[in-house]
Amino acid sequence: MEENNRLFIGAEIGRSSQSSQSSQVLVRDMERRDLGKIAELESICFDDPFSLQTVTALFEEGGVNLVLEDPTGIQAYLMCSIREATGEITTVATRPEKRRLGYARALFNNLLLELSKRDISWVRLEVRTDNLNAIRLYESLGFRKIGVARAYYEDGKDAFVMSMARR
Ligand SMILES: CC(C)(COP(=O)(O)OP(=O)(O)OC[C@H]1O[C@@H](n2cnc3c(N)ncnc32)[C@H](O)[C@@H]1OP(=O)(O)O)[C@@H](O)C(=O)NCCC(=O)NCCS
């Protein structure tokens, strides 16, 4: 792994900042060897997880794909494709027992840094209309609802389309 792919984010992780834990947490680029673990976390975190095949296809598209790691392994991840000069979040999740520690926020902060290097100004995503925790996260980051995609998911449920202009 290239050392310059490592982005230390301890200071940005709010609730753990008073412990030594934050200094042992880092965000780095996702690597091919991580894909099995990402597929495993997908199945833990989602009722309709992406398969290893889908995760691999997204990884091979390029874009910005990040993992957040502590000494025990990958605890959170984010995948973002670049389509028509817009960042498109395809998946983001935090291991259930590691939630509300600021990990997803840290991933987004690092994503926005990387998008700024690539001069990408817009980021968008789809989120289930009943996924209130994720919607709160996105709104706290500055995403706004810009529409509804009807029957977006395989189970027929709708998605909010949300977008933000990178600051
Ligand atoms: C949504 C998800 C990624 C958030 O991950 P996380 O690491 O716990 O999020 P963070 O700790 O960075 O939270 C940042 C902010 O988001 C909001 N938020 C996140 N989870 C929340 C919850 N359960 N209740 C209320 N607000 C929440 C809060 O504003 C929070 O800031 P605060 O803790 O200072 O109040 C996580 O709950 C998850 O993996 N869910 C299952 C997968 C999923 O739904 N992914 C999104 C698909 S679109």
The ligand as a MOL file (V3000), in Angstrom:
LIG
                    3D

  0  0  0     0  0            999 V3000
M  V30 BEGIN CTAB
M  V30 COUNTS 48 50 0 0 0
M  V30 BEGIN ATOM
M  V30 1 C -26.1260 5.3620 7.7980 0
M  V30 2 C -24.7700 4.8570 8.3670 0
M  V30 3 C -23.8040 4.6400 7.2080 0
M  V30 4 C -24.2080 5.9490 9.3190 0
M  V30 5 O -22.9100 5.5000 9.7350 0
M  V30 6 P -22.2340 6.0300 11.0800 0
M  V30 7 O -20.7830 5.7320 10.9820 0
M  V30 8 O -22.9690 5.5090 12.2540 0
M  V30 9 O -22.5110 7.6040 10.9660 0
M  V30 10 P -21.7570 8.7560 11.7830 0
M  V30 11 O -21.4120 8.2820 13.1530 0
M  V30 12 O -20.6760 9.3180 10.9390 0
M  V30 13 O -22.9470 9.8190 11.9160 0
M  V30 14 C -22.8280 11.1260 11.4470 0
M  V30 15 C -24.1700 11.8390 11.6410 0
M  V30 16 O -25.2340 11.1770 10.9320 0
M  V30 17 C -26.4600 11.2450 11.7000 0
M  V30 18 N -26.7960 9.8790 12.1430 0
M  V30 19 C -26.1470 8.7410 11.8170 0
M  V30 20 N -26.7510 7.6730 12.4020 0
M  V30 21 C -27.8050 8.1750 13.0900 0
M  V30 22 C -28.8060 7.5640 13.9100 0
M  V30 23 N -28.8300 6.2440 14.1350 0
M  V30 24 N -29.7370 8.3620 14.4720 0
M  V30 25 C -29.7180 9.6970 14.2810 0
M  V30 26 N -28.7740 10.3360 13.5210 0
M  V30 27 C -27.8440 9.5770 12.9300 0
M  V30 28 C -26.1380 12.1240 12.8950 0
M  V30 29 O -26.3600 13.4680 12.4890 0
M  V30 30 C -24.6490 11.8520 13.0890 0
M  V30 31 O -23.9760 12.8600 13.7850 0
M  V30 32 P -23.9640 12.8300 15.4150 0
M  V30 33 O -23.5880 11.4150 15.8230 0
M  V30 34 O -22.9190 13.8420 15.7610 0
M  V30 35 O -25.3560 13.1940 15.8470 0
M  V30 36 C -24.9740 3.5580 9.2080 0
M  V30 37 O -26.0610 3.7290 10.0790 0
M  V30 38 C -25.1840 2.3050 8.3670 0
M  V30 39 O -24.2310 1.6380 7.9740 0
M  V30 40 N -26.4670 1.9560 8.1040 0
M  V30 41 C -26.7700 0.7300 7.3210 0
M  V30 42 C -26.3710 0.8840 5.8800 0
M  V30 43 C -27.0490 2.0780 5.2320 0
M  V30 44 O -28.2420 2.3200 5.4270 0
M  V30 45 N -26.2680 2.8260 4.4290 0
M  V30 46 C -26.7770 3.9740 3.6810 0
M  V30 47 C -27.3750 3.4970 2.4010 0
M  V30 48 S -28.0490 4.8500 1.4380 0
M  V30 END ATOM
M  V30 BEGIN BOND
M  V30 1 1 1 2
M  V30 2 1 2 3
M  V30 3 1 2 4
M  V30 4 1 2 36
M  V30 5 1 4 5
M  V30 6 1 5 6
M  V30 7 2 6 7
M  V30 8 1 6 8
M  V30 9 1 6 9
M  V30 10 1 9 10
M  V30 11 2 10 11
M  V30 12 1 10 12
M  V30 13 1 10 13
M  V30 14 1 13 14
M  V30 15 1 14 15
M  V30 16 1 15 16
M  V30 17 1 15 30
M  V30 18 1 16 17
M  V30 19 1 17 18
M  V30 20 1 17 28
M  V30 21 1 18 19
M  V30 22 1 18 27
M  V30 23 2 19 20
M  V30 24 1 20 21
M  V30 25 1 21 22
M  V30 26 2 21 27
M  V30 27 1 22 23
M  V30 28 2 22 24
M  V30 29 1 24 25
M  V30 30 2 25 26
M  V30 31 1 26 27
M  V30 32 1 28 29
M  V30 33 1 28 30
M  V30 34 1 30 31
M  V30 35 1 31 32
M  V30 36 2 32 33
M  V30 37 1 32 34
M  V30 38 1 32 35
M  V30 39 1 36 37
M  V30 40 1 36 38
M  V30 41 2 38 39
M  V30 42 1 38 40
M  V30 43 1 40 41
M  V30 44 1 41 42
M  V30 45 1 42 43
M  V30 46 2 43 44
M  V30 47 1 43 45
M  V30 48 1 45 46
M  V30 49 1 46 47
M  V30 50 1 47 48
M  V30 END BOND
M  V30 END CTAB
M  END
